[in-house]
């Protein structure tokens, strides 16, 4: 297992990534347009699909719904890298070396981004006519890759509390600077027993989280409405969206696992410290 020094180094890497989230890319700057204006120019079919996405994410948060990921595919990747015929199980996953977790998570991030690229290009062929098909597919891919990130770092998305973390990662990936800062502060207390009530309150307020995501996400798809040109826009937007979501999930779950191991390590050091003599 990792040393305390290597864990602190890994933590600094995640914190450096968090610091890089302070600038806005072109898409986010363009997204400062008033949502009232965007609502007027967004076709009814797109608004309806975004509304359906809200309902589907609500079902995911409550029960997992049709988007609940299967853990066997992720575990198979670990077995392949570890040269095992069977295992690891859920408990063993949490004890897997961090470097192995990172490697499998990176593989999944790239494969899901490639899948999203093809998906976006395919649904971009028909412009507005196929855009309605693309939105639920992209939402499903985003939810799936975040659950896979959870499994890579030893967390169980079938638990309702973990599904809230998934939704928070989704919101983080599409938020502006202020929103990202607030989410990081919330997630910093996610595993604090004293903050359990706050977490449950956030479960009750899931709709605000999802609406924030769909508002920041929906306008990007407007570029995809132009037939033929939508192929390029669809491929690029879907790939960048899934990459951002996967990276956010990877880093935020990685940080949770690092902090948990540091707490265990520090507790172990304290337990073996010599007792002062009177």
N, C-alpha and C positions, 0 to 999 in steps of 0.2 A: 504494500500500500504506500501511498505518497507520504513524504515527510511534511512537517509543518512548513518548512521553507518553500517546498514546491507548491504547496497549497496556497500560500500567501502570494507566490509569484503568479499563479493562475488567477487568483483574485484580482491582482493588479491589472492583469490583461483584460479582464471583464470590465473593470472600472475605467480603463483607458477607452474601451469601446463605448461605454456609457457617455463619456465626455465628448466623443465624436458625434453624438446624436444631437448636438446643440445647434447645428446649422440646418437650414432648409434647402432641399433640392428644388429644382425647377418645378417639379410636379406639385410640391407642397406650397411654393410661392404662388403658383397659379391658382391653387386651391383656396387662396384667401378671397376669391370672388364671393360675393354674397350668395348664400344658399337659396335665397328667394329668387334671384335671377336664374340660378341653375335649375331650380324647380320649374320655372316657366319654359325653359328650352329643352328640358328632358322629356322625351316622349312618354306617353302614358304607359306603354308596355314595359319600359325600363323602370318607371316608378313602381309599377305593380310587382315586378320581379324583385326589386329592392325591398319592398314591403314583405314579400314572401320570404326573402332571406332573413329578415328580422324574426319572423315566426319560426323558421327552421332552426335558427341559432337558439331561440328560446327552448325549442324541443331538445336540442343538443344539451343545453345547460341543465334541463330538468331530468332527462333520462338517458342522454347520449344519442337517442333517436337513430336514424339511419347513418349518422356520421361517426358513430363510435368505432374507433379503429381496433383492428385485431392485433394482438400482441405477438402472435406466432411469427409473423414475417420479420419483425424487428429482432426477436430472439434468434431467429435463424441466421441473421447477419452476424450476431455475436458468436454463435456456435462456429460459423465458418472461419472467423478470424481467430478464434481460440482453439480450433482444431478439435472440437468436441462433437461426439455423436448425439448427445442429448443435453438438456439444460441450456442455459441457466434458468432457474425459476425466478419469480418476482423478488424474493428476498435476496437471492444471489446477485441480481442485477444492481441493487443498491450498493453492493460491495465491490463491483467491478472497477478496475483501475480507471482513473479519470481520462487518461490518454486513449484508452480503448473506447470509452463513451464518446469522446470527441471525434474519433475516427469514424465510427458508425454514424454519428449525427451528421458529419460532413458529407458522407456518401449519400445519405438520405436527402439532405438539402439539395445536392446537385441533381439527383435523379428526379426529385419532385419539380425542380425548376425546369428541367428539360421537358418533362411531361406537360407542364403548364405552357411552355413555349409552343409546342405542337398544338395543344388544345386551343390557345389563343389565336394562332394562325388559322386553324380550321374553322373556328366559329367567327372569324373576322371576314371570311369570304363574302358572306351575304350582307354585311353591314348591319343595319338595324334589325333585319329579319332573323339573323342568327345570334344577335347580341343577347336576346332574351334567354337563349340556351346557355350562353357563356357564363352569366352571372352565378346561377346556382352551382355550376361545375367548379368555378373558381373558389367560391365560398367553401364547397366541400373539400377541395384540395388543400385550402389553407387550414381548415380545421383538422384534416387528417395529418398534415405534416407537423402541426403543433403537438398533436397527441403522440406522434412518433418521437418527437424531441423529448416529451415527457417520459416515454418508455425507455429511451436511450439513457436517461439519467436516473432511472430507478423509481419513477413516480407512476401512479396508476390512474389514468384518465377515466376509468369507470367510476371513480369516486367523485361525487358531486363537487366537493371542494376543489379537486384538481381541475375539473372542467371550468370552474370560475377562473383559475389561473390561466387556462388556455384562452379564454375570452379576453382576459386582461392583456395577454401577449398579443392577441389580434388587434386590440385597441391601440396598444403601444406602437405597433408597426405602422399605423396610419395616422398617428396623432402629430400635432405640431410640438414645438419646443416646450411650451407651457404644459401641454397635456402629458408629454413624456416624463417631465420632471415629477408631476403629480403621481403618475403611475409608478415610477420607481420608488417614490416615498411610500406608497401603499404596499408594494410588493416587498419592501425591506422589512415590513412587519408581518408578512404573511404567515410565517412559521412561529411567530411569537405567541405563546399560549395566552398572554394577557390581551392580545388583539383578536381573540377568537370571535368576540361579539361583533367587532367591526367587519370581519370577514362575512359573517352571516348577514349583516346589514347590506353588504355589497351584493350578496346573493339575491336579496329582495329587490335591489335596484338594477337588475341586469339589463333592463330595457334601455336605460340611459347609456350604458356601455355599448350596446349593440347599435343604437341609433348613431352614436358618435362615429363608430366604424363605418356604417353604411353611408353616412354623409360625406366622409372623407374619401371613401372608396368609389362611390357611385359616379361622381363627375368625371373620373378618369376614363370611364368606359364610353363617354360621349365621343372621344376621338376615334372610337372603333366603329362608329355608325356609317362611315363613308365606305361604300362597297369597294372591294379590291384593295384600296389603301388600308382598309381595316385589317387586312392580313398582317401587315407590318406593325401597325399599332397594337393589334391584339396580341401578337407574339411577344412584343417588347413589354407591354403593360403587364401581361400575365406572368412573364418570367420575372420581371423586377418585383412584382407584388409578392410572388411566392418566395423569392429569395429574401426579401425584407422580412416577411413573416417567419420564415425558417431561421434566419439569423437571429431575430429577436427571441424566438423560442429557445434556440440553442444557447444563447448567452444568458438569458434569464434563468433557465433551468440549470445551467452549469454553475451559475453563481449560488443558487440554492444548495446544490450538492456540495460545493466547496465550503460554504459557511457551515453546513451541517457537519461535515467532516472535521472542520476546525474546532467546532464546539466539542465534538467527541474527543479529539486529540487533546484539547486543553483540559477537558474533564479528566482524561486519563493521566495527564501530567500532574494534575493536582492530587489525584488519588494515590500516586506513588511517591509524592514528595515526602521526605522524611519529616516526621512529627517533631517540632521543636521540643527540646528538653526543658523541663522547668528549672 
